[in-house]
Amino acid sequence: MIKTVKITVTGIVHGVFFRQMVKENADALHLRGYVRNYKDGRAESIEVIAEGKNDNVQQLIEICRRGTPHSKIKEVKIQEMKNQDFKDFRISYL
């Protein structure tokens, strides 16, 4: 079954290779979507939209919870979404 989720990770996640780590893992898990940095006015955050097999999406969620060696994860929010039919997984730049 194909699943699409929005993963919002808040904490020290900018400048610690978080986006690259998410992209590499998403590619290995055959997921589609994107990852991008954004500031929400009070904390640094990363937004991930991941689409693919349910088990693979769940694996990426757990990877995001762990972060990178230099990140400090404060909060991870998951929101299910309607399938978007992405073609690949990209790092998106605002």
N, C-alpha and C positions, 0 to 999 in steps of 0.2 A: 504494500500500500504506500502511495506517495503522500508525504506530509510536508507542509510548509510552516515554518515558525519564524518569528522575530525574536532574536535574543538580544537583550540590552544588558551590557556589562558595564558597571560603574566602579570606579576606583582609579588606581594608578595604572592606566592602560595605554597611554600615549607615550611614544618614544621608547617602548620596551619590546618592540617587534611583535606586538600582539596581532596586528592585522596580518602580517606575513605568516605567523604561526597558524592562524585560523585558515588562511588560504591554502597553505600546504596540507593541512589536515582535511579540509573540505575536498580538495582535489583527490587525496588518497581515498576518501570515503565516497567518491563519485557523487558529490553533492553539487547543486547549482545554486546561484544567488549572488550575494555580495557581502562585503564587510567594509565599514567606513568609520572614521573618527567623527565625532561631533561633540560640541560643548552644549550642555543643556542649561547653562547659566549658573549652576551651583556646583557641578562636578564634571570631571572628564568622563566621557562615556564612549563606548564602541557599540555600533549597531550591526547586527548580523542578520541577514535574511538567508535562511538555509532551506533548500527543497530537495527531497530525495526519499529514499527508503526510510521508513520509520526508525529502524534500528540504527541506521547510519546517522540520522538526525540526532537521535538520543546520545550517540557517542560524541558528536560534536558539542552538544550541550555540556557534557561532562568535561570535555577538553577545555571549554570556555570557563567552566567553574574553577579549574586548576590554574589556568593562566600560563604565563611564561615565568622563568626564574626571577625576573626583576619586576614583574607586575604585582600589584596588591589589589585583589578583588574584594570590593566592598559589597556588591549586590549583583545578582543575576536574575533578570526577569524574562519569563518566557510567555509569548503570546502566539497562539495558533492563528494561522491566516489561511485565506483562500489560496489555492495553488496559482502560481504566477507563470509557469511554463518558461522558466529561465533556460538559456542554452548552455551556460557555463558558470563558473564561479570567478568573481573578479574582486579586486580591491578597488573601491570607488573613492575618488577624491572630490571633496566639496570645493 
